[in-house]
Amino acid sequence: MQALKKISSALDKICGVCIVIMLGLMVIFTMAQIICRTWFTALSWSEEATRFLLIWSTFFGATCVYRHSGNIAITALQGAMPPKVKKVMTITVHVVCLILFVVLFVNGVQYCNKQVRMAAAIPVKMKYIYSCLPISMVILAIHALTMMLEEIFSLKKEVK
């Protein structure tokens, strides 16, 4: 359990750093495009690179939001329940999310393997751009498993 928690925390920190770097690159690429378009010739790659960085930062951002329970939730029903029922509901949500993450991982890998074309302006295969889906699903599955086990162990402590 402790090892899984450490892995989850390390992945969360790595994703956070990657997001900051990607957002910084997006700003630099966009500024470079504006400057070049104004005074020189427009860059052929900056818009596409910015779009790909946005896609990756969105998926990595989703992993950070999930790990910190920052996702949107309707808590009216959960708030009306006793603490033990709340924990069971939380565990159930993590189980359902874990199943979803596994399904999306499998489908994401299959989709990436079908991609053979290159990006339009950057010499990168599209399967590498789309690989953010299975990568982020693995991270999300680790977070879901960690959070689910934390809830299960805290529930067991309360029952004793």
C-alpha positions as CSV (number, residue, x, y, z in Angstrom):
1,M,0.0,0.0,0.0
2,Q,2.8,2.4,0.9
3,A,4.7,1.7,-2.3
4,L,1.5,2.3,-4.4
5,K,1.0,5.6,-2.5
6,K,4.6,6.6,-3.3
7,I,4.2,5.7,-7.0
8,S,0.9,7.7,-7.1
9,S,2.5,10.7,-5.5
10,A,5.5,10.6,-7.7
11,L,3.4,10.3,-10.9
12,D,1.3,13.2,-9.6
13,K,4.4,15.4,-9.2
14,I,5.8,14.3,-12.6
15,C,2.6,15.2,-14.3
16,G,2.4,18.5,-12.5
17,V,5.9,19.4,-13.7
18,C,5.1,18.2,-17.2
19,I,2.0,20.4,-17.3
20,V,4.0,23.5,-16.3
21,I,6.6,22.8,-18.9
22,M,4.0,22.2,-21.6
23,L,2.0,25.3,-20.8
24,G,5.2,27.3,-20.8
25,L,6.1,25.9,-24.2
26,M,2.6,26.7,-25.5
27,V,3.1,30.4,-24.4
28,I,6.6,30.5,-26.0
29,F,5.4,28.9,-29.3
30,T,2.4,31.2,-29.5
31,M,4.4,34.3,-28.8
32,A,7.0,33.2,-31.4
33,Q,4.1,32.7,-33.9
34,I,2.8,36.2,-33.3
35,I,6.2,37.8,-33.6
36,C,7.0,35.9,-36.8
37,R,3.6,36.5,-38.3
38,T,3.9,40.2,-37.6
39,W,7.5,40.9,-38.7
40,F,8.6,37.8,-40.7
41,T,7.0,34.7,-42.2
42,A,4.6,32.7,-40.2
43,L,5.9,29.5,-38.5
44,S,4.5,26.4,-40.1
45,W,4.7,24.2,-37.0
46,S,3.8,26.4,-34.0
47,E,0.0,26.1,-34.2
48,E,0.2,22.3,-34.5
49,A,2.8,22.0,-31.7
50,T,0.7,24.1,-29.4
51,R,-2.4,22.0,-30.1
52,F,-0.5,18.8,-29.3
53,L,0.8,20.3,-26.1
54,L,-2.7,21.3,-25.2
55,I,-3.9,17.8,-25.7
56,W,-1.1,16.3,-23.6
57,S,-1.5,18.9,-20.8
58,T,-5.3,18.3,-20.7
59,F,-4.9,14.6,-20.2
60,F,-2.1,15.0,-17.6
61,G,-4.1,17.7,-15.9
62,A,-7.0,15.2,-15.6
63,T,-4.7,12.9,-13.7
64,C,-3.7,15.6,-11.2
65,V,-7.4,16.7,-10.8
66,Y,-8.5,13.1,-10.1
67,R,-5.7,12.5,-7.6
68,H,-6.7,15.6,-5.6
69,S,-10.4,14.8,-5.9
70,G,-10.9,18.1,-7.7
71,N,-13.4,16.7,-10.3
72,I,-16.9,17.9,-10.5
73,A,-19.3,15.9,-8.3
74,I,-22.9,16.1,-7.1
75,T,-22.6,15.6,-3.4
76,A,-26.1,16.1,-2.2
77,L,-26.9,12.4,-1.9
78,Q,-23.5,11.6,-0.6
79,G,-23.7,14.4,2.0
80,A,-27.0,13.0,3.4
81,M,-25.5,9.5,4.1
82,P,-23.8,8.3,7.2
83,P,-20.0,8.2,7.1
84,K,-19.6,4.5,6.5
85,V,-22.1,4.6,3.6
86,K,-20.2,7.6,2.2
87,K,-17.0,5.6,2.2
88,V,-18.7,2.7,0.5
89,M,-20.1,5.1,-2.2
90,T,-16.6,6.6,-2.6
91,I,-15.1,3.1,-3.0
92,T,-17.8,2.2,-5.6
93,V,-17.0,5.4,-7.6
94,H,-13.3,4.5,-7.6
95,V,-14.1,1.0,-8.8
96,V,-16.3,2.3,-11.6
97,C,-13.6,4.8,-12.6
98,L,-10.9,2.1,-12.5
99,I,-13.0,0.0,-14.9
100,L,-13.5,3.0,-17.1
101,F,-9.7,3.7,-17.1
102,V,-8.9,0.1,-18.0
103,V,-11.4,0.1,-20.9
104,L,-10.1,3.5,-22.2
105,F,-6.5,2.2,-21.9
106,V,-7.2,-0.9,-24.0
107,N,-9.1,1.1,-26.6
108,G,-6.4,3.8,-26.6
109,V,-3.7,1.3,-27.2
110,Q,-5.7,-0.2,-30.0
111,Y,-6.3,3.2,-31.5
112,C,-2.6,4.2,-31.3
113,N,-1.5,1.0,-33.0
114,K,-3.8,1.8,-35.9
115,Q,-2.2,5.2,-36.5
116,V,0.4,5.3,-39.3
117,R,0.1,8.8,-40.6
118,M,2.4,11.6,-39.7
119,A,1.4,15.0,-38.3
120,A,0.9,17.7,-40.9
121,A,3.7,20.2,-40.0
122,I,5.8,18.3,-37.4
123,P,7.7,15.1,-38.3
124,V,6.0,13.0,-35.6
125,K,3.8,10.0,-36.0
126,M,0.2,10.6,-34.8
127,K,0.3,7.5,-32.7
128,Y,2.8,9.3,-30.4
129,I,0.5,12.2,-30.1
130,Y,-2.5,10.0,-29.3
131,S,-0.4,7.9,-26.8
132,C,-1.3,10.5,-24.2
133,L,-4.6,8.6,-23.8
134,P,-3.3,5.2,-22.7
135,I,-0.4,6.8,-20.7
136,S,-2.8,9.0,-18.8
137,M,-5.2,6.1,-18.3
138,V,-2.5,4.1,-16.6
139,I,-1.7,7.0,-14.3
140,L,-5.4,7.5,-13.6
141,A,-5.8,3.7,-12.8
142,I,-2.9,3.9,-10.4
143,H,-4.5,6.9,-8.7
144,A,-7.9,5.2,-8.6
145,L,-6.5,2.0,-7.1
146,T,-4.5,4.0,-4.5
147,M,-7.5,6.1,-3.5
148,M,-9.8,3.1,-3.4
149,L,-7.4,1.1,-1.2
150,E,-7.0,4.2,1.1
151,E,-10.7,4.3,1.6
152,I,-10.9,0.5,2.1
153,F,-8.2,0.5,4.8
154,S,-9.7,3.6,6.5
155,L,-13.1,1.8,6.5
156,K,-11.6,-1.3,8.1
157,K,-10.0,0.8,10.8
158,E,-13.4,2.4,11.6
159,V,-15.1,-1.0,11.8
160,K,-12.6,-2.3,14.4
